Amino acid sequence: MSRPQWQRLARSRWAVPSLRTPLGASNRLPTARATFSTSVRRELMEMSGFTEEQLTVREAISHICSKFPNTYWQERDQQERDPKEFHASLAKDGWLGIALPESLGGAGLGISEATIMMQTITQSGAGMAGAQAIHANVYATQPLAKFGTKEQLETTIPNIINGTWRTCFGVTEPNTGLETLKLKTLATKADADDSYLVSGQKIWITCAQVASKMILLARTTPLEEVQKSSEGLSLFCIDLDRNQPGLDMRKIKKMGGRAVDANEVFFDNYKIPVNTLIGQEGQGFKIILHGMNAERCLLAGEALGLGYAALEKAAQYAKDRVVFGRPIGQNQGVSHPLADAYMKLEAAKHATYHATRLYDADSVPSHAIGVACNSAKYLAAEAAFTACERAVLAHGGMGYAMEYDVERYLRECLVPRIAPVSREMILNYVSEKVLDLPRSY
């Protein structure tokens, strides 16, 4: 979907009627506050300062999300069923290509717009499960779009955007964790340089059960044979062919986001063609860095959406629930923690969209982008956790009930605190890169 297409669709099919530009008025998109959810009377999050494009994306995505009520996500969570209908709805209108170039069939927008899309999804009630259903399709394709060959771009990107192929990201390994430079999965040249044989193990690979493609980071030169640990890693865009020998997947039972699968993936001399290599052999770590800051921004947006969704539920319950002849929200012991959570979310929102603006800008130093994106992810994750925990507590016993959703939000809000990088590693990063303190590890 090209930029003109999505703008035209947003104005005609998805625009809230009261916000459509009157006949003879300016062609600029409206910046008035839009109704986001049918269950919430007004926007809890302050919308001032967002661009017209961000507001258009938010309206369009909220329209799609309105077709998938909380009961849909409750059922998918309890039954551990993939939200394939949700993925298909977003793919149908081209939203999986929001941050991909127009030349490849994408919308040509930035991470700023992609982040508000992901926030809108989680805030709609879909939670992290809804976001994770498409998360990798948005950020894992960034290195491919930038460094892929003409053949890779023409065959892979369009099929990801239109939903024919789903993708997953194969980086994390059980024995290396955050030590990405010590990955052990090995891709060895074979058959007269005609293919690679991949052997090793990946873990916490989201959507591997339903994915057709994997963006895989593997060593093409063993660690002990390189001068720098950042060398010898290569990035591939591979088929996940379940009928081919050497590939095995095992689903991980997990606490939250149960609608989307998480997996251990085992390779045992799994054969992949040479033309699956993205960029140059041995340059995979440098290539993959292109997507890491983008992922932090998306996770920050997802965390924000989850926090605002929980807070909306809590505020409504505090108004409706009457004890001792008065709404419980009239008690400062209930209202003050929620007000504090709101301010934390608003502060994290500003940090998040500051980071996305820097990421999308042309001339910002990489150091500044890295600090901003890591800080945003940290602050948004912490603010979301605060909001989700307090939402459960504000509900009292009913906060433990599935039908009120806040228990699901609390289970899911731990994801952005842990992944893709822990809170502690972000604090280490800021200590070293900003405060110039000695490295602690």
C-alpha positions in Angstrom: 0.0 0.0 0.0 1.5 3.3 -1.1 1.4 6.5 0.9 -1.4 8.0 -1.3 -3.4 4.8 -1.0 -3.4 4.7 2.8 -4.1 8.4 3.1 -7.1 8.0 0.8 -8.4 5.0 2.6 -7.9 6.6 6.0 -10.0 9.6 4.9 -12.8 7.7 3.1 -13.3 4.4 4.7 -12.0 4.8 8.2 -12.4 8.4 9.2 -14.7 9.1 12.1 -17.7 10.9 10.4 -17.6 13.9 12.8 -13.9 14.4 11.9 -14.2 14.4 8.1 -13.2 17.6 6.4 -16.3 19.7 5.6 -17.0 20.6 2.0 -14.8 23.5 0.9 -12.6 23.3 4.0 -8.9 22.8 4.1 -7.6 19.5 2.8 -5.4 19.1 5.9 -6.3 16.0 8.0 -8.2 16.9 11.2 -6.3 17.1 14.4 -9.3 17.1 16.7 -9.5 14.4 19.3 -11.0 11.2 17.9 -13.1 8.6 19.7 -10.7 5.6 20.1 -12.8 2.9 21.7 -16.5 2.2 21.8 -16.2 1.4 25.5 -14.4 4.6 26.5 -16.2 8.0 26.2 -13.1 10.0 25.5 -9.4 9.6 24.8 -7.5 9.1 28.1 -4.1 9.7 26.5 -3.5 13.4 25.7 -3.3 13.6 21.9 -1.8 17.1 21.5 1.4 17.1 19.6 0.9 14.1 17.4 1.3 14.6 13.6 -1.6 14.3 11.2 -0.1 11.1 9.8 0.1 9.6 13.3 -3.5 10.5 14.1 -4.7 9.1 10.7 -2.9 5.8 11.4 -4.4 5.7 14.9 -8.0 6.2 13.6 -7.5 3.6 10.9 -6.0 1.0 13.1 -8.6 1.6 15.9 -11.3 1.0 13.3 -9.8 -2.4 12.4 -9.3 -3.3 16.1 -12.9 -2.5 16.9 -13.9 -5.6 15.0 -12.0 -7.7 17.5 -13.6 -7.2 20.9 -12.1 -8.1 24.3 -13.9 -11.5 24.2 -12.0 -12.4 21.0 -8.7 -11.9 22.8 -9.9 -13.6 26.0 -10.8 -16.7 24.0 -7.6 -16.7 22.0 -5.6 -16.3 25.2 -7.4 -19.1 27.1 -7.4 -21.5 24.1 -3.9 -20.5 22.9 -5.2 -20.0 19.4 -3.4 -17.8 16.9 -5.2 -14.6 16.0 -5.0 -15.3 12.3 -8.1 -13.3 11.5 -6.6 -10.2 13.1 -3.3 -10.6 11.2 -5.3 -11.1 8.0 -7.3 -7.9 8.6 -4.2 -5.8 9.0 -2.6 -7.4 6.0 -5.6 -6.9 3.8 -5.2 -3.1 4.0 -1.4 -3.1 3.8 -0.6 -2.2 7.3 2.1 -4.8 7.7 4.1 -2.6 5.3 3.7 0.6 7.2 7.4 1.3 7.6 8.6 -0.3 4.4 9.5 1.7 1.2 6.7 2.5 -1.3 8.9 1.0 -4.0 8.4 -2.4 -2.3 4.6 -2.0 -1.8 4.9 -0.4 1.7 3.4 2.9 2.9 6.8 4.6 3.2 6.1 5.9 6.6 8.4 5.9 9.6 8.9 4.2 13.0 6.9 7.1 14.5 3.8 5.9 12.6 4.6 2.2 13.2 4.9 2.8 16.9 1.5 4.5 17.2 0.1 1.7 15.2 1.4 -0.9 17.7 0.3 1.2 20.6 -3.2 1.5 19.2 -3.3 -2.3 18.8 -2.4 -3.1 22.4 -4.6 -0.3 23.8 -7.6 -1.6 21.9 -7.7 -4.6 24.2 -5.7 -6.9 22.0 -2.7 -6.5 24.4 0.7 -7.9 23.7 -0.8 -10.9 21.9 -2.2 -8.6 19.2 1.0 -6.7 18.9 3.2 -9.9 18.8 1.1 -11.3 16.0 2.6 -8.7 13.6 5.6 -7.4 15.6 8.3 -9.2 13.6 6.6 -8.4 10.3 7.2 -4.7 11.1 10.7 -4.5 12.5 12.5 -7.7 11.4 11.9 -6.7 7.8 13.8 -3.5 8.2 17.3 -5.0 7.7 15.9 -7.1 4.8 14.5 -4.0 3.1 17.8 -2.1 3.5 20.3 -4.8 2.7 18.4 -7.5 0.7 19.1 -8.4 -2.9 16.7 -7.4 -5.7 15.4 -11.0 -5.8 14.8 -11.1 -2.1 13.0 -7.8 -2.1 10.8 -8.6 -5.0 9.8 -12.1 -3.8 9.7 -11.8 0.0 8.6 -8.3 1.0 5.4 -8.2 -1.0 4.3 -11.6 0.3 5.0 -10.4 3.9 3.0 -7.2 3.4 0.0 -8.9 1.9 0.0 -11.6 4.6 0.8 -14.6 2.4 3.9 -15.2 4.5 4.4 -14.5 8.1 7.8 -14.1 9.5 9.7 -14.6 12.8 13.1 -13.4 14.1 15.7 -16.0 15.0 18.4 -14.5 17.2 18.2 -15.5 20.9 19.8 -18.7 22.0 19.4 -20.6 25.3 23.0 -20.5 26.4 23.9 -16.9 25.3 20.9 -14.8 26.1 21.9 -11.1 25.7 25.4 -12.1 24.6 24.5 -11.8 21.0 28.1 -11.8 19.9 28.6 -15.3 21.3 25.8 -17.0 19.3 26.7 -20.6 18.5 24.3 -21.5 15.7 26.5 -22.3 12.8 25.8 -22.0 9.1 28.5 -23.9 7.1 29.0 -23.8 3.4 28.3 -27.0 1.6 27.7 -28.5 -1.9 30.4 -26.5 -3.7 29.2 -23.2 -2.1 25.7 -23.8 -3.3 24.1 -23.9 0.1 24.6 -23.6 3.8 24.0 -26.3 6.5 22.6 -24.8 9.7 23.0 -26.4 13.1 22.1 -25.0 16.4 19.3 -23.9 18.6 17.2 -20.7 19.0 14.7 -19.9 21.8 11.8 -17.6 22.4 11.0 -17.4 18.7 7.6 -15.8 18.5 5.2 -17.1 15.8 7.6 -19.8 14.5 4.7 -22.2 14.4 2.8 -20.1 11.8 5.7 -18.4 10.1 6.8 -19.2 6.6 10.0 -17.2 6.8 12.7 -16.6 9.5 15.2 -13.8 9.7 18.1 -15.9 11.1 21.3 -14.7 12.6 24.0 -17.4 12.6 27.7 -17.7 12.6 29.4 -18.4 9.3 32.8 -18.3 11.0 33.2 -19.9 14.4 33.8 -17.5 17.3 37.3 -18.9 18.0 38.4 -18.1 14.5 37.5 -14.4 14.4 39.6 -11.4 15.6 36.5 -9.5 16.9 33.5 -11.2 18.3 31.3 -8.9 16.2 32.7 -10.6 13.0 31.7 -13.9 11.5 27.9 -13.4 12.1 25.7 -13.5 9.0 22.0 -12.7 8.5 19.7 -14.9 6.4 16.1 -14.9 5.2 15.2 -18.5 5.2 12.2 -20.7 4.5 10.8 -22.7 7.5 10.0 -26.0 5.6 8.6 -28.4 8.1 8.9 -31.2 5.5 12.6 -30.7 5.1 14.9 -32.7 7.4 16.9 -30.9 10.1 14.2 -28.6 11.5 12.3 -29.1 14.7 10.1 -26.8 16.8 8.9 -27.1 20.4 6.2 -24.8 21.7 6.9 -23.1 25.1 4.0 -22.9 27.6 4.1 -19.3 28.9 2.5 -16.9 31.3 1.0 -14.3 29.0 0.4 -13.5 25.4 -0.7 -17.1 25.0 -2.6 -16.5 21.7 0.8 -16.3 19.9 3.2 -19.1 20.1 6.8 -18.9 21.5 9.2 -21.7 20.6 12.5 -23.5 20.8 13.7 -24.0 17.2 16.3 -26.7 16.6 18.5 -26.9 13.4 20.5 -30.1 12.6 22.2 -29.7 9.2 19.2 -27.8 7.9 19.9 -26.9 4.3 19.4 -23.3 3.1 20.3 -21.8 -0.3 23.2 -19.4 -0.6 20.8 -16.8 -2.0 19.1 -16.5 1.4 22.1 -14.5 2.7 21.2 -10.9 3.5 24.0 -8.5 2.7 27.6 -9.7 3.0 28.7 -12.8 4.8 30.2 -12.0 8.2 28.4 -8.6 8.4 25.2 -9.8 10.0 25.7 -8.1 13.4 26.1 -4.7 11.8 23.1 -5.3 9.6 20.9 -6.4 12.4 21.7 -3.3 14.5 19.5 -1.5 11.9 16.4 -3.1 13.4 17.3 -3.1 17.1 16.5 0.5 17.9 13.3 0.3 15.9 12.2 -2.7 17.9 12.8 -0.8 21.2 10.5 2.0 19.9 7.8 -0.5 18.9 8.0 -2.3 22.3 7.7 1.1 24.1 4.6 1.9 22.1 3.1 -1.5 22.9 3.8 -1.1 26.6 2.2 2.3 26.5 -1.0 1.0 24.9 -1.2 -1.8 27.5 -0.8 0.7 30.3 -3.4 3.1 29.0 -5.9 0.2 28.4 -5.4 -1.0 32.0 -5.8 2.5 33.4 -9.0 3.1 31.4 -10.5 0.0 32.8 -9.4 0.9 36.4 -10.8 4.4 36.2 -14.1 3.3 34.8 -14.4 0.6 37.5 -13.5 3.1 40.2 -16.4 5.3 39.1 -18.9 2.5 38.8 -18.1 0.4 41.9 -19.9 1.7 44.9 -18.9 0.7 48.4 -20.1 2.3 51.7 -22.5 4.5 49.6 -19.9 6.1 47.4 -17.7 5.3 44.3 -14.4 3.8 45.4 -12.7 6.3 43.1 -13.8 9.0 45.5 -11.2 7.6 48.0 -7.7 9.0 47.5 -6.3 5.6 48.3 -7.8 4.5 45.0 -7.6 7.7 42.9 -4.1 8.8 43.8 -2.3 5.6 42.6 -4.2 5.8 39.4 -3.4 9.4 38.9 0.3 8.7 39.5 0.2 5.9 37.0 -1.3 8.2 34.4 1.5 10.8 34.8 4.1 8.1 34.5 2.5 6.9 31.2 2.3 10.5 29.9 6.0 11.0 30.7 6.9 7.7 29.0 4.8 8.7 26.0 6.8 11.8 25.5 10.1 9.9 25.8 8.8 7.3 23.3 7.8 9.6 20.6 10.9 11.7 21.1 12.9 8.5 20.4 10.8 7.7 17.2 11.4 11.3 15.9 15.1 10.9 16.3 15.1 7.5 14.7 13.2 8.8 11.7 15.4 11.9 11.3 18.2 12.0 8.7 21.1 13.5 10.6 20.8 12.5 14.3 24.0 10.8 15.7 23.5 7.0 16.3 24.6 7.5 19.9 21.7 9.9 20.6 19.2 7.5 18.9 20.5 4.5 20.9 20.1 6.4 24.2 16.7 7.7 23.4 15.3 4.4 22.1 16.7 2.4 25.1 15.4 5.0 27.6 12.0 5.0 26.0 11.7 1.3 26.2 12.7 1.3 29.8 10.4 4.1 30.9 7.4 2.8 29.0 7.8 -0.7 30.3 8.0 0.5 33.9 5.0 2.9 33.5 3.0 0.0 31.9 3.8 -2.3 34.8 2.7 0.3 37.3 -0.5 1.0 35.5 -1.4 -2.7 35.1 -0.6 -3.7 38.7 -2.6 -0.8 40.0 -5.5 -1.6 37.7 -5.7 -5.1 39.1 -5.6 -3.7 42.7 -8.2 -1.1 42.0 -10.6 -3.9 40.8 -10.0 -5.8 44.1 -11.1 -9.4 43.8 -12.6 -8.8 40.3 -9.1 -7.9 39.1 -8.4 -11.6 39.3 -11.3 -12.4 37.0 -10.7 -13.1 33.3 -13.8 -11.2 32.2 -12.3 -7.8 33.4 -9.2 -8.2 31.3 -6.8 -6.5 33.7 -5.3 -9.8 34.9 -4.4 -10.5 31.2 -2.8 -7.1 30.9 -0.8 -7.7 34.0 0.5 -11.0 32.8 1.4 -9.5 29.4 3.1 -6.3 30.7 6.1 -8.3 31.9 7.1 -8.8 28.3 8.3 -5.3 27.6 10.2 -5.3 30.9 12.2 -8.4 29.9 12.4 -8.3 26.1 14.2 -7.7 23.9 16.7 -6.3 26.4 16.4 -6.4 30.2 16.0 -3.3 32.4 19.3 -3.9 34.0 21.2 -4.0 30.6 19.6 -0.7 29.6 20.8 0.8 32.9 24.2 -0.5 32.2 24.1 1.0 28.7 23.1 4.5 30.0 25.7 4.3 32.8 28.5 3.5 30.4 27.4 5.5 27.3 25.9 8.6 28.9 27.5 8.9 32.4 30.9 7.6 31.2 31.0 5.2 34.1 33.2 2.0 34.1 31.6 -1.0 32.4 30.2 -3.4 35.0 30.2 -6.6 33.0 
